[in-house]
Amino acid sequence: MGGNIRSLARVIGARPTVVREGARLRERAVQTAQDHARAEEAVRTAWAPLHEELVEKRLDRIPVARLRGAVRTRLPVRRLERNGIHSVRDVLDAGAWEVAHVGGLGRQEAERVCAAARRLADGVSRDATVRLDTDRPDDRTVALLNALQVLVEAGPQARNAADTADLLAGQLQRALADAAPAAGWRKMLAAGRAERRCAPPAVAELRKLLTEAEREGVAARFAQASVDLLRGADGDVAGLSARVDFDTRPADYYGVLAQVVDTAEGTGPTPPGSRRRVTTPRKPPRHWAR
């Protein structure tokens, strides 16, 4: 009976071993890519409040008078300052409604002032670089150093392994989807004609990917990368190991930080002004209702 089933499986094109091996390799690839993504996210999470604080301090030092060119009429600088809006950060915190109310501006003019403040803040944010002080670090700096140390010690080979894993996981996923009927003779018999027709080339693609992966030793690279990335410094609350390591090779730490932050999309710090001050609600100016 067993021999007959195996013969039937070969005849109808079932290749469960190939499909299982492809699925296992995909799981390893996904795990490696996720491990690296988590390590990078830890860096961004620790970096964001330091960067945001730096940006806000710089915006605090830029007077509101710098926004004069944003309105067609004269910007009421003194009136704004009398009402507590002294800097570009104050404008962002207040928002267009508050700027219009205390400055006696129209809605469009107030929105232009806020838009100019946001553009200025974007430029400051791009230019602001967090400096790592290991002499007297606070808890946030220690957290960033510990997060960076994981990636620095894992080295560029971990990033390469993660990039390879991400690409391979996508290729395997597509091939596995089409090769699903070949996972067993029952699935092959239950599949439709079109699905059975797609299965053999998908199995061939799986074999090719598995052969290339074995030749290049990607499974071992994935395993080593995951081990390195999970070897964190969670127990070092004071960050002594990371601080000493940073002092010996600061360029490596700054290089990893720049790479993680610059390549991130949509993971930057909270823009100044997004957490607006809680103020007593006021009625909008009458001319806004027009």
Residue pairs with C-beta under 8 A, 6 or more apart in sequence:
5 185
8 185
9 16
9 184
9 185
9 188
12 185
12 188
12 189
12 196
13 181
13 182
13 188
13 196
13 199
13 200
13 203
14 181
14 182
14 183
14 184
14 185
14 187
14 188
15 179
15 182
15 203
16 182
16 183
16 184
18 179
18 182
18 203
18 206
18 207
18 210
19 176
19 179
19 180
19 182
19 183
19 203
19 206
20 183
21 206
21 210
22 172
22 175
22 176
22 179
22 206
22 209
22 210
23 172
23 176
25 168
25 172
25 209
25 210
25 213
25 218
25 219
26 168
26 169
26 172
26 173
26 176
28 165
28 219
28 222
28 223
29 164
29 165
29 166
29 168
29 169
29 172
29 218
29 222
30 165
30 169
31 222
31 226
32 161
32 162
32 165
32 222
32 225
32 226
33 162
33 165
33 166
33 169
35 162
35 225
35 226
35 229
35 230
36 158
36 159
36 161
36 162
36 165
36 225
36 229
37 162
38 229
39 147
39 150
39 151
39 154
39 229
40 151
40 260
40 264
41 267
42 147
42 150
43 144
43 147
43 148
43 151
43 256
43 257
43 260
43 261
44 260
44 261
44 264
44 267
45 147
46 140
46 143
46 144
46 146
46 147
47 130
47 144
47 257
47 260
47 261
47 269
48 267
48 268
48 269
48 270
49 140
49 269
50 130
50 140
50 141
50 144
51 125
51 128
51 130
51 261
51 268
51 269
52 269
52 270
52 272
54 128
54 130
55 121
55 124
55 125
55 128
55 269
55 272
56 89
56 272
58 124
58 128
59 87
59 88
59 89
59 92
59 120
59 121
59 124
59 272
60 87
60 89
61 87
62 87
62 88
62 89
62 120
62 124
63 77
63 86
63 87
63 88
64 75
64 77
64 80
64 81
64 85
64 86
64 87
64 88
64 90
64 91
65 75
65 77
66 88
66 120
67 75
67 88
67 91
67 113
67 116
67 117
67 120
68 74
68 75
68 77
69 116
70 112
70 113
70 115
70 116
70 117
71 105
71 109
71 112
71 113
72 109
73 109
75 103
75 113
76 103
76 104
76 105
79 102
79 103
79 104
80 86
80 99
80 102
80 103
83 102
83 103
84 90
84 102
85 91
85 94
85 98
85 99
85 102
85 103
88 117
88 120
88 121
89 121
89 272
89 273
91 99
91 113
91 114
91 117
91 273
92 114
92 117
92 118
92 121
92 271
92 272
92 273
93 272
93 273
93 276
93 277
94 102
94 276
94 277
95 114
95 273
95 276
96 107
96 110
96 111
96 113
96 114
97 110
97 282
97 284
98 279
98 282
99 105
99 110
99 113
99 114
100 106
100 107
100 109
100 110
100 284
100 285
100 288
101 282
101 284
101 285
103 110
103 113
105 113
106 287
106 288
107 285
107 287
107 288
117 273
118 271
118 273
121 271
121 272
121 273
125 268
125 269
125 271
130 144
130 257
132 141
132 144
132 145
132 246
132 250
132 253
132 254
133 141
134 141
134 145
134 243
134 246
134 247
137 145
137 239
137 243
141 239
142 237
142 238
142 239
142 242
142 243
143 239
144 257
145 239
145 242
145 243
145 246
145 253
146 232
146 233
146 234
146 236
146 239
146 242
148 242
148 246
148 253
148 256
148 257
149 233
149 241
149 242
149 245
149 246
149 253
150 228
150 229
150 231
150 232
150 233
151 158
151 159
151 229
151 256
151 260
152 245
152 249
152 252
152 253
152 256
153 228
153 231
153 245
154 225
154 228
154 229
154 231
155 228
157 221
157 224
157 225
158 225
158 228
158 229
159 259
161 218
161 221
161 222
161 224
161 225
162 225
164 218
164 221
165 218
165 222
165 225
168 209
168 213
168 218
171 205
171 209
172 206
172 209
175 202
175 205
175 206
175 209
176 202
176 206
177 202
178 198
178 199
178 201
178 202
178 205
179 199
179 202
179 203
179 205
179 206
180 187
180 191
180 195
180 199
181 187
181 188
181 190
181 191
181 195
181 196
181 198
181 199
182 188
182 199
182 200
182 202
182 203
188 196
188 199
191 199
213 219
233 239
233 241
233 242
236 242
246 253
261 268
